[in-house]
Structures are given as structure tokens and as C-alpha cells.
């Protein structure tokens, strides 16, 4: 299992959790973004900078992700593509996207986009809470443990 991070919009606190998890478990972690991001020195942690543009980082992740890899993203279409390729997708709030729930998430995303394009203010996402961080850390730990147990 490799972990791919849609790093342009990933909160710093979530990156810190990922850095610690990669070191603790020896899991390859790659952050992909269109701007430079500081990462700790580690044999497990890498950074790929892509050119600026709409969905350039997402497309790079989709190109590289493999079956059983994990993608960290808030981007629902990117999560759907990771799942299609046999991978996992986890939001920074700890929501695990699955084949069972991704279609509903895509439909809701499209509905909200329609509202916004017609001039309705739908607000933005809530601030990342302590329970969101805990949920993310728990889901990440569950996925990494499950993968480690299968590898044995």
C-alpha cells in the first residue's frame, strides 16, 4: 500500500498525522501539489510538484495510484477514480469513501455545484474539528493495520 495525498488543500494537521504514520509503519507517502510543500526528511515521504492548473494534481494521482493504494482527498471525483482503480479514498475529516457511498457523494457534490452556479450561497465546509482529526487518525490506523495484517 502506498499513500497519495492531494496536498494542495490538505490541512497541515492531517499532513502531520500522515508523516508520523508513514514513519511508524514504513509506508510510502507521496504528496502531490502544484506548489512547493515542506516535508520532513524521510525515506518514506516524497513530494511531487505538478504544474498549476485545474485538476493537474488530481490527474497525476490517478495516473500513479494502484490497487490497494490509499488516496487522501476532499475531492469527490478523485476519490471515485481511486476507488474505480481498486484503491481506497479517505477524506481529511475521516470519511472513508467506498463503492457503496461514493455515488451518493458525487450526486450531492453535483447538486451543490448546481446551486452555487445559480447564485445560491451554500457556504463552505466547517473548520476541521478535533473529532474530525481523531476520526481521520482512527480510519488511517484501521486501514494501515488491515493492510499490514494481509501482508503477513
Buried (B, 14 or more C-beta within 10 A) or exposed (E): BBBBBBBBEBBEBBBEBBBEBBBEBEBBBBBBBBEEBEBEEEEBBBBBBBEEEEEBBBBBBBEBBEEBBBBBBBBBBBBBBBBEBEBBBBBBBBBBBEEEEBEEBBEEBEEEEEEEEEEEEEEEEEEBEEEBBEBBBEBBBEBBEEBEEEEE
